[in-house]
């Protein structure tokens, strides 16, 4: 029982430290989308990517509203 009493504060501190570092982590939402390209071909690929994305959005919205 004495060992448990001595280790409880240490375990609590470890959990609190892990929780604090997880709260500070960046979610990465800004990194989900494809960035706009620098060269002409990469800009065309980006435009195609966005066009296909909006087609998928339209299909998803149309499919959800049809039910």
PDB file of N, CA, C and O in Angstrom:
ATOM      1  N   UNK A   1       0.820  -1.195   0.000  1.00  0.00           N
ATOM      2  CA  UNK A   1       0.000   0.000   0.000  1.00  0.00           C
ATOM      3  C   UNK A   1       0.863   1.259   0.000  1.00  0.00           C
ATOM      4  O   UNK A   1       0.469   2.285  -0.555  1.00  0.00           O
ATOM      5  N   UNK A   2       2.022   1.183   0.612  1.00  0.00           N
ATOM      6  CA  UNK A   2       2.892   2.350   0.690  1.00  0.00           C
ATOM      7  C   UNK A   2       3.431   2.714  -0.692  1.00  0.00           C
ATOM      8  O   UNK A   2       3.579   3.891  -1.021  1.00  0.00           O
ATOM      9  N   UNK A   3       3.721   1.698  -1.490  1.00  0.00           N
ATOM     10  CA  UNK A   3       4.247   1.952  -2.830  1.00  0.00           C
ATOM     11  C   UNK A   3       3.194   2.673  -3.666  1.00  0.00           C
ATOM     12  O   UNK A   3       3.511   3.617  -4.389  1.00  0.00           O
ATOM     13  N   UNK A   4       1.953   2.231  -3.568  1.00  0.00           N
ATOM     14  CA  UNK A   4       0.876   2.876  -4.318  1.00  0.00           C
ATOM     15  C   UNK A   4       0.713   4.333  -3.895  1.00  0.00           C
ATOM     16  O   UNK A   4       0.493   5.198  -4.743  1.00  0.00           O
ATOM     17  N   UNK A   5       0.815   4.611  -2.635  1.00  0.00           N
ATOM     18  CA  UNK A   5       0.675   5.983  -2.140  1.00  0.00           C
ATOM     19  C   UNK A   5       1.816   6.860  -2.639  1.00  0.00           C
ATOM     20  O   UNK A   5       1.621   8.050  -2.887  1.00  0.00           O
ATOM     21  N   UNK A   6       2.992   6.287  -2.785  1.00  0.00           N
ATOM     22  CA  UNK A   6       4.139   7.062  -3.250  1.00  0.00           C
ATOM     23  C   UNK A   6       4.107   7.276  -4.761  1.00  0.00           C
ATOM     24  O   UNK A   6       4.555   8.311  -5.254  1.00  0.00           O
ATOM     25  N   UNK A   7       3.577   6.293  -5.495  1.00  0.00           N
ATOM     26  CA  UNK A   7       3.563   6.394  -6.952  1.00  0.00           C
ATOM     27  C   UNK A   7       2.355   7.155  -7.493  1.00  0.00           C
ATOM     28  O   UNK A   7       2.388   7.610  -8.636  1.00  0.00           O
ATOM     29  N   UNK A   8       1.307   7.303  -6.716  1.00  0.00           N
ATOM     30  CA  UNK A   8       0.098   7.984  -7.187  1.00  0.00           C
ATOM     31  C   UNK A   8       0.378   9.424  -7.622  1.00  0.00           C
ATOM     32  O   UNK A   8      -0.065   9.815  -8.702  1.00  0.00           O
ATOM     33  N   UNK A   9       1.091  10.230  -6.833  1.00  0.00           N
ATOM     34  CA  UNK A   9       1.373  11.599  -7.305  1.00  0.00           C
ATOM     35  C   UNK A   9       2.234  11.626  -8.570  1.00  0.00           C
ATOM     36  O   UNK A   9       2.057  12.491  -9.428  1.00  0.00           O
ATOM     37  N   UNK A  10       3.158  10.684  -8.678  1.00  0.00           N
ATOM     38  CA  UNK A  10       4.005  10.613  -9.864  1.00  0.00           C
ATOM     39  C   UNK A  10       3.180  10.260 -11.095  1.00  0.00           C
ATOM     40  O   UNK A  10       3.365  10.852 -12.158  1.00  0.00           O
ATOM     41  N   UNK A  11       2.276   9.304 -10.958  1.00  0.00           N
ATOM     42  CA  UNK A  11       1.401   8.924 -12.065  1.00  0.00           C
ATOM     43  C   UNK A  11       0.486  10.073 -12.452  1.00  0.00           C
ATOM     44  O   UNK A  11       0.265  10.318 -13.637  1.00  0.00           O
ATOM     45  N   UNK A  12      -0.043  10.775 -11.470  1.00  0.00           N
ATOM     46  CA  UNK A  12      -0.911  11.927 -11.742  1.00  0.00           C
ATOM     47  C   UNK A  12      -0.143  13.022 -12.479  1.00  0.00           C
ATOM     48  O   UNK A  12      -0.676  13.637 -13.403  1.00  0.00           O
ATOM     49  N   UNK A  13       1.096  13.268 -12.083  1.00  0.00           N
ATOM     50  CA  UNK A  13       1.914  14.274 -12.755  1.00  0.00           C
ATOM     51  C   UNK A  13       2.210  13.863 -14.197  1.00  0.00           C
ATOM     52  O   UNK A  13       2.213  14.706 -15.095  1.00  0.00           O
ATOM     53  N   UNK A  14       2.457  12.583 -14.420  1.00  0.00           N
ATOM     54  CA  UNK A  14       2.727  12.108 -15.780  1.00  0.00           C
ATOM     55  C   UNK A  14       1.501  12.264 -16.668  1.00  0.00           C
ATOM     56  O   UNK A  14       1.618  12.686 -17.819  1.00  0.00           O
ATOM     57  N   UNK A  15       0.340  11.932 -16.148  1.00  0.00           N
ATOM     58  CA  UNK A  15      -0.895  12.082 -16.922  1.00  0.00           C
ATOM     59  C   UNK A  15      -1.170  13.555 -17.210  1.00  0.00           C
ATOM     60  O   UNK A  15      -1.583  13.902 -18.316  1.00  0.00           O
ATOM     61  N   UNK A  16      -0.945  14.415 -16.230  1.00  0.00           N
ATOM     62  CA  UNK A  16      -1.176  15.850 -16.426  1.00  0.00           C
ATOM     63  C   UNK A  16      -0.221  16.416 -17.473  1.00  0.00           C
ATOM     64  O   UNK A  16      -0.611  17.258 -18.282  1.00  0.00           O
ATOM     65  N   UNK A  17       1.019  15.956 -17.458  1.00  0.00           N
ATOM     66  CA  UNK A  17       1.997  16.424 -18.441  1.00  0.00           C
ATOM     67  C   UNK A  17       1.620  15.973 -19.842  1.00  0.00           C
ATOM     68  O   UNK A  17       1.713  16.756 -20.787  1.00  0.00           O
ATOM     69  N   UNK A  18       1.200  14.733 -19.988  1.00  0.00           N
ATOM     70  CA  UNK A  18       0.786  14.230 -21.305  1.00  0.00           C
ATOM     71  C   UNK A  18      -0.431  14.988 -21.810  1.00  0.00           C
ATOM     72  O   UNK A  18      -0.517  15.310 -22.995  1.00  0.00           O
ATOM     73  N   UNK A  19      -1.355  15.268 -20.931  1.00  0.00           N
ATOM     74  CA  UNK A  19      -2.552  16.012 -21.314  1.00  0.00           C
ATOM     75  C   UNK A  19      -2.233  17.431 -21.740  1.00  0.00           C
ATOM     76  O   UNK A  19      -2.842  17.948 -22.676  1.00  0.00           O
ATOM     77  N   UNK A  20      -1.295  18.061 -21.072  1.00  0.00           N
ATOM     78  CA  UNK A  20      -0.929  19.438 -21.411  1.00  0.00           C
ATOM     79  C   UNK A  20      -0.241  19.507 -22.763  1.00  0.00           C
ATOM     80  O   UNK A  20      -0.491  20.428 -23.541  1.00  0.00           O
ATOM     81  N   UNK A  21       0.625  18.542 -23.048  1.00  0.00           N
ATOM     82  CA  UNK A  21       1.314  18.581 -24.332  1.00  0.00           C
ATOM     83  C   UNK A  21       0.357  18.242 -25.476  1.00  0.00           C
ATOM     84  O   UNK A  21       0.518  18.760 -26.581  1.00  0.00           O
ATOM     85  N   UNK A  22      -0.617  17.397 -25.236  1.00  0.00           N
ATOM     86  CA  UNK A  22      -1.587  17.069 -26.277  1.00  0.00           C
ATOM     87  C   UNK A  22      -2.485  18.260 -26.577  1.00  0.00           C
ATOM     88  O   UNK A  22      -2.909  18.449 -27.717  1.00  0.00           O
ATOM     89  N   UNK A  23      -2.776  19.060 -25.566  1.00  0.00           N
ATOM     90  CA  UNK A  23      -3.636  20.225 -25.765  1.00  0.00           C
ATOM     91  C   UNK A  23      -2.925  21.281 -26.609  1.00  0.00           C
ATOM     92  O   UNK A  23      -3.587  22.071 -27.281  1.00  0.00           O
ATOM     93  N   UNK A  24      -1.615  21.312 -26.588  1.00  0.00           N
ATOM     94  CA  UNK A  24      -0.861  22.311 -27.327  1.00  0.00           C
ATOM     95  C   UNK A  24      -0.542  21.878 -28.752  1.00  0.00           C
ATOM     96  O   UNK A  24      -0.020  22.671 -29.535  1.00  0.00           O
ATOM     97  N   UNK A  25      -0.842  20.654 -29.090  1.00  0.00           N
ATOM     98  CA  UNK A  25      -0.530  20.161 -30.430  1.00  0.00           C
ATOM     99  C   UNK A  25      -1.420  20.841 -31.469  1.00  0.00           C
ATOM    100  O   UNK A  25      -2.593  21.112 -31.212  1.00  0.00           O
ATOM    101  N   UNK A  26      -0.859  21.111 -32.630  1.00  0.00           N
ATOM    102  CA  UNK A  26      -1.623  21.736 -33.709  1.00  0.00           C
ATOM    103  C   UNK A  26      -2.479  20.683 -34.409  1.00  0.00           C
ATOM    104  O   UNK A  26      -2.037  19.560 -34.649  1.00  0.00           O
ATOM    105  N   UNK A  27      -3.702  21.067 -34.726  1.00  0.00           N
ATOM    106  CA  UNK A  27      -4.618  20.119 -35.338  1.00  0.00           C
ATOM    107  C   UNK A  27      -4.244  19.807 -36.783  1.00  0.00           C
ATOM    108  O   UNK A  27      -4.509  18.702 -37.257  1.00  0.00           O
ATOM    109  N   UNK A  28      -3.635  20.756 -37.494  1.00  0.00           N
ATOM    110  CA  UNK A  28      -3.226  20.506 -38.862  1.00  0.00           C
ATOM    111  C   UNK A  28      -4.319  20.734 -39.889  1.00  0.00           C
ATOM    112  O   UNK A  28      -4.188  20.298 -41.033  1.00  0.00           O
ATOM    113  N   UNK A  29      -5.404  21.413 -39.504  1.00  0.00           N
ATOM    114  CA  UNK A  29      -6.488  21.655 -40.459  1.00  0.00           C
ATOM    115  C   UNK A  29      -6.004  22.449 -41.660  1.00  0.00           C
ATOM    116  O   UNK A  29      -6.523  22.270 -42.762  1.00  0.00           O
ATOM    117  N   UNK A  30      -5.035  23.310 -41.479  1.00  0.00           N
ATOM    118  CA  UNK A  30      -4.550  24.123 -42.598  1.00  0.00           C
ATOM    119  C   UNK A  30      -3.725  23.296 -43.581  1.00  0.00           C
ATOM    120  O   UNK A  30      -3.459  23.747 -44.695  1.00  0.00           O
ATOM    121  N   UNK A  31      -3.324  22.108 -43.187  1.00  0.00           N
ATOM    122  CA  UNK A  31      -2.494  21.271 -44.043  1.00  0.00           C
ATOM    123  C   UNK A  31      -3.290  20.213 -44.783  1.00  0.00           C
ATOM    124  O   UNK A  31      -2.707  19.410 -45.511  1.00  0.00           O
ATOM    125  N   UNK A  32      -4.615  20.189 -44.618  1.00  0.00           N
ATOM    126  CA  UNK A  32      -5.417  19.153 -45.243  1.00  0.00           C
ATOM    127  C   UNK A  32      -5.602  19.379 -46.733  1.00  0.00           C
ATOM    128  O   UNK A  32      -5.629  18.417 -47.501  1.00  0.00           O
ATOM    129  N   UNK A  33      -5.726  20.603 -47.152  1.00  0.00           N
ATOM    130  CA  UNK A  33      -5.984  20.897 -48.549  1.00  0.00           C
ATOM    131  C   UNK A  33      -4.668  20.962 -49.336  1.00  0.00           C
ATOM    132  O   UNK A  33      -3.603  21.227 -48.777  1.00  0.00           O
ATOM    133  N   UNK A  34      -4.771  20.720 -50.619  1.00  0.00           N
ATOM    134  CA  UNK A  34      -3.604  20.797 -51.496  1.00  0.00           C
ATOM    135  C   UNK A  34      -3.220  22.267 -51.676  1.00  0.00           C
ATOM    136  O   UNK A  34      -4.087  23.088 -51.975  1.00  0.00           O
ATOM    137  N   UNK A  35      -1.959  22.615 -51.504  1.00  0.00           N
ATOM    138  CA  UNK A  35      -1.565  24.022 -51.672  1.00  0.00           C
ATOM    139  C   UNK A  35      -1.517  24.416 -53.146  1.00  0.00           C
ATOM    140  O   UNK A  35      -1.301  23.578 -54.021  1.00  0.00           O
ATOM    141  N   UNK A  36      -1.723  25.705 -53.402  1.00  0.00           N
ATOM    142  CA  UNK A  36      -1.645  26.220 -54.773  1.00  0.00           C
ATOM    143  C   UNK A  36      -0.203  26.128 -55.252  1.00  0.00           C
ATOM    144  O   UNK A  36       0.729  26.456 -54.517  1.00  0.00           O
ATOM    145  N   UNK A  37      -0.033  25.685 -56.471  1.00  0.00           N
ATOM    146  CA  UNK A  37       1.305  25.466 -57.006  1.00  0.00           C
ATOM    147  C   UNK A  37       2.008  26.737 -57.454  1.00  0.00           C
ATOM    148  O   UNK A  37       1.389  27.794 -57.578  1.00  0.00           O
ATOM    149  N   UNK A  38       3.290  26.623 -57.692  1.00  0.00           N
ATOM    150  CA  UNK A  38       4.112  27.745 -58.123  1.00  0.00           C
ATOM    151  C   UNK A  38       4.258  27.756 -59.644  1.00  0.00           C
ATOM    152  O   UNK A  38       4.206  28.814 -60.270  1.00  0.00           O
ATOM    153  N   UNK A  39       4.439  26.590 -60.227  1.00  0.00           N
ATOM    154  CA  UNK A  39       4.614  26.518 -61.671  1.00  0.00           C
ATOM    155  C   UNK A  39       3.256  26.435 -62.372  1.00  0.00           C
ATOM    156  O   UNK A  39       2.230  26.210 -61.731  1.00  0.00           O
ATOM    157  N   UNK A  40       3.263  26.615 -63.670  1.00  0.00           N
ATOM    158  CA  UNK A  40       2.012  26.598 -64.437  1.00  0.00           C
ATOM    159  C   UNK A  40       1.324  25.234 -64.355  1.00  0.00           C
ATOM    160  O   UNK A  40       0.110  25.156 -64.164  1.00  0.00           O
ATOM    161  N   UNK A  41       2.098  24.170 -64.499  1.00  0.00           N
ATOM    162  CA  UNK A  41       1.495  22.835 -64.457  1.00  0.00           C
ATOM    163  C   UNK A  41       0.947  22.518 -63.069  1.00  0.00           C
ATOM    164  O   UNK A  41      -0.098  21.878 -62.950  1.00  0.00           O
ATOM    165  N   UNK A  42       1.636  22.956 -62.024  1.00  0.00           N
ATOM    166  CA  UNK A  42       1.140  22.689 -60.672  1.00  0.00           C
ATOM    167  C   UNK A  42      -0.122  23.501 -60.372  1.00  0.00           C
ATOM    168  O   UNK A  42      -0.983  23.049 -59.618  1.00  0.00           O
ATOM    169  N   UNK A  43      -0.235  24.687 -60.954  1.00  0.00           N
ATOM    170  CA  UNK A  43      -1.476  25.476 -60.795  1.00  0.00           C
ATOM    171  C   UNK A  43      -2.633  24.786 -61.515  1.00  0.00           C
ATOM    172  O   UNK A  43      -3.759  24.782 -61.018  1.00  0.00           O
ATOM    173  N   UNK A  44      -2.361  24.203 -62.679  1.00  0.00           N
ATOM    174  CA  UNK A  44      -3.404  23.465 -63.403  1.00  0.00           C
ATOM    175  C   UNK A  44      -3.841  22.228 -62.609  1.00  0.00           C
ATOM    176  O   UNK A  44      -5.027  21.901 -62.567  1.00  0.00           O
ATOM    177  N   UNK A  45      -2.886  21.548 -61.988  1.00  0.00           N
ATOM    178  CA  UNK A  45      -3.211  20.386 -61.169  1.00  0.00           C
ATOM    179  C   UNK A  45      -4.040  20.811 -59.964  1.00  0.00           C
ATOM    180  O   UNK A  45      -4.991  20.128 -59.587  1.00  0.00           O
ATOM    181  N   UNK A  46      -3.680  21.936 -59.364  1.00  0.00           N
ATOM    182  CA  UNK A  46      -4.458  22.453 -58.234  1.00  0.00           C
ATOM    183  C   UNK A  46      -5.886  22.785 -58.669  1.00  0.00           C
ATOM    184  O   UNK A  46      -6.843  22.442 -57.975  1.00  0.00           O
ATOM    185  N   UNK A  47      -6.030  23.450 -59.816  1.00  0.00           N
ATOM    186  CA  UNK A  47      -7.364  23.782 -60.304  1.00  0.00           C
ATOM    187  C   UNK A  47      -8.188  22.527 -60.571  1.00  0.00           C
ATOM    188  O   UNK A  47      -9.381  22.490 -60.267  1.00  0.00           O
ATOM    189  N   UNK A  48      -7.558  21.497 -61.139  1.00  0.00           N
ATOM    190  CA  UNK A  48      -8.250  20.234 -61.367  1.00  0.00           C
ATOM    191  C   UNK A  48      -8.650  19.589 -60.037  1.00  0.00           C
ATOM    192  O   UNK A  48      -9.750  19.055 -59.901  1.00  0.00           O
ATOM    193  N   UNK A  49      -7.754  19.646 -59.073  1.00  0.00           N
ATOM    194  CA  UNK A  49      -8.031  19.115 -57.742  1.00  0.00           C
ATOM    195  C   UNK A  49      -9.259  19.792 -57.132  1.00  0.00           C
ATOM    196  O   UNK A  49     -10.137  19.119 -56.593  1.00  0.00           O
ATOM    197  N   UNK A  50      -9.318  21.113 -57.218  1.00  0.00           N
ATOM    198  CA  UNK A  50     -10.447  21.845 -56.633  1.00  0.00           C
ATOM    199  C   UNK A  50     -11.740  21.572 -57.403  1.00  0.00           C
ATOM    200  O   UNK A  50     -12.812  21.489 -56.805  1.00  0.00           O
ATOM    201  N   UNK A  51     -11.643  21.437 -58.703  1.00  0.00           N
ATOM    202  CA  UNK A  51     -12.836  21.140 -59.505  1.00  0.00           C
ATOM    203  C   UNK A  51     -13.405  19.760 -59.129  1.00  0.00           C
ATOM    204  O   UNK A  51     -14.614  19.607 -58.954  1.00  0.00           O
ATOM    205  N   UNK A  52     -12.536  18.778 -59.010  1.00  0.00           N
ATOM    206  CA  UNK A  52     -12.975  17.444 -58.611  1.00  0.00           C
ATOM    207  C   UNK A  52     -13.520  17.461 -57.183  1.00  0.00           C
ATOM    208  O   UNK A  52     -14.489  16.766 -56.878  1.00  0.00           O
ATOM    209  N   UNK A  53     -12.906  18.243 -56.322  1.00  0.00           N
ATOM    210  CA  UNK A  53     -13.395  18.368 -54.947  1.00  0.00           C
ATOM    211  C   UNK A  53     -14.827  18.880 -54.925  1.00  0.00           C
ATOM    212  O   UNK A  53     -15.666  18.327 -54.214  1.00  0.00           O
ATOM    213  N   UNK A  54     -15.124  19.934 -55.697  1.00  0.00           N
ATOM    214  CA  UNK A  54     -16.480  20.497 -55.692  1.00  0.00           C
ATOM    215  C   UNK A  54     -17.483  19.564 -56.361  1.00  0.00           C
ATOM    216  O   UNK A  54     -18.659  19.562 -55.996  1.00  0.00           O
ATOM    217  N   UNK A  55     -17.038  18.776 -57.330  1.00  0.00           N
ATOM    218  CA  UNK A  55     -17.922  17.752 -57.906  1.00  0.00           C
ATOM    219  C   UNK A  55     -18.283  16.729 -56.827  1.00  0.00           C
ATOM    220  O   UNK A  55     -19.441  16.328 -56.715  1.00  0.00           O
ATOM    221  N   UNK A  56     -17.302  16.310 -56.041  1.00  0.00           N
ATOM    222  CA  UNK A  56     -17.560  15.370 -54.943  1.00  0.00           C
ATOM    223  C   UNK A  56     -18.487  15.962 -53.912  1.00  0.00           C
ATOM    224  O   UNK A  56     -19.359  15.267 -53.391  1.00  0.00           O
ATOM    225  N   UNK A  57     -18.316  17.241 -53.605  1.00  0.00           N
ATOM    226  CA  UNK A  57     -19.209  17.909 -52.647  1.00  0.00           C
ATOM    227  C   UNK A  57     -20.634  17.917 -53.183  1.00  0.00           C
ATOM    228  O   UNK A  57     -21.578  17.632 -52.447  1.00  0.00           O
ATOM    229  N   UNK A  58     -20.793  18.247 -54.475  1.00  0.00           N
ATOM    230  CA  UNK A  58     -22.130  18.277 -55.077  1.00  0.00           C
ATOM    231  C   UNK A  58     -22.775  16.884 -55.057  1.00  0.00           C
ATOM    232  O   UNK A  58     -23.973  16.762 -54.802  1.00  0.00           O
ATOM    233  N   UNK A  59     -22.000  15.857 -55.319  1.00  0.00           N
ATOM    234  CA  UNK A  59     -22.529  14.492 -55.270  1.00  0.00           C
ATOM    235  C   UNK A  59     -22.953  14.136 -53.843  1.00  0.00           C
ATOM    236  O   UNK A  59     -24.010  13.538 -53.638  1.00  0.00           O
ATOM    237  N   UNK A  60     -22.143  14.496 -52.878  1.00  0.00           N
ATOM    238  CA  UNK A  60     -22.461  14.192 -51.490  1.00  0.00           C
ATOM    239  C   UNK A  60     -23.709  14.932 -51.029  1.00  0.00           C
ATOM    240  O   UNK A  60     -24.563  14.349 -50.361  1.00  0.00           O
ATOM    241  N   UNK A  61     -23.820  16.196 -51.375  1.00  0.00           N
ATOM    242  CA  UNK A  61     -25.002  16.978 -50.975  1.00  0.00           C
ATOM    243  C   UNK A  61     -26.237  16.453 -51.690  1.00  0.00           C
ATOM    244  O   UNK A  61     -27.303  16.334 -51.086  1.00  0.00           O
ATOM    245  N   UNK A  62     -26.102  16.142 -52.965  1.00  0.00           N
ATOM    246  CA  UNK A  62     -27.231  15.595 -53.718  1.00  0.00           C
ATOM    247  C   UNK A  62     -27.663  14.243 -53.190  1.00  0.00           C
ATOM    248  O   UNK A  62     -28.857  13.945 -53.144  1.00  0.00           O
ATOM    249  N   UNK A  63     -26.706  13.423 -52.792  1.00  0.00           N
ATOM    250  CA  UNK A  63     -27.028  12.105 -52.255  1.00  0.00           C
ATOM    251  C   UNK A  63     -27.696  12.183 -50.899  1.00  0.00           C
ATOM    252  O   UNK A  63     -28.579  11.382 -50.591  1.00  0.00           O
ATOM    253  N   UNK A  64     -27.280  13.144 -50.086  1.00  0.00           N
ATOM    254  CA  UNK A  64     -27.879  13.289 -48.762  1.00  0.00           C
ATOM    255  C   UNK A  64     -29.282  13.885 -48.845  1.00  0.00           C
ATOM    256  O   UNK A  64     -30.146  13.537 -48.041  1.00  0.00           O
ATOM    257  N   UNK A  65     -29.516  14.764 -49.791  1.00  0.00           N
ATOM    258  CA  UNK A  65     -30.831  15.392 -49.877  1.00  0.00           C
ATOM    259  C   UNK A  65     -31.844  14.504 -50.592  1.00  0.00           C
ATOM    260  O   UNK A  65     -33.048  14.747 -50.503  1.00  0.00           O
ATOM    261  N   UNK A  66     -31.373  13.480 -51.298  1.00  0.00           N
ATOM    262  CA  UNK A  66     -32.278  12.586 -52.023  1.00  0.00           C
ATOM    263  C   UNK A  66     -32.942  11.579 -51.092  1.00  0.00           C
ATOM    264  O   UNK A  66     -33.934  10.954 -51.468  1.00  0.00           O
ATOM    265  N   UNK A  67     -32.420  11.414 -49.901  1.00  0.00           N
ATOM    266  CA  UNK A  67     -32.978  10.427 -48.959  1.00  0.00           C
ATOM    267  C   UNK A  67     -34.155  10.943 -48.238  1.00  0.00           C
ATOM    268  O   UNK A  67     -34.735  10.235 -47.415  1.00  0.00           O
TER     269      UNK A  67
END
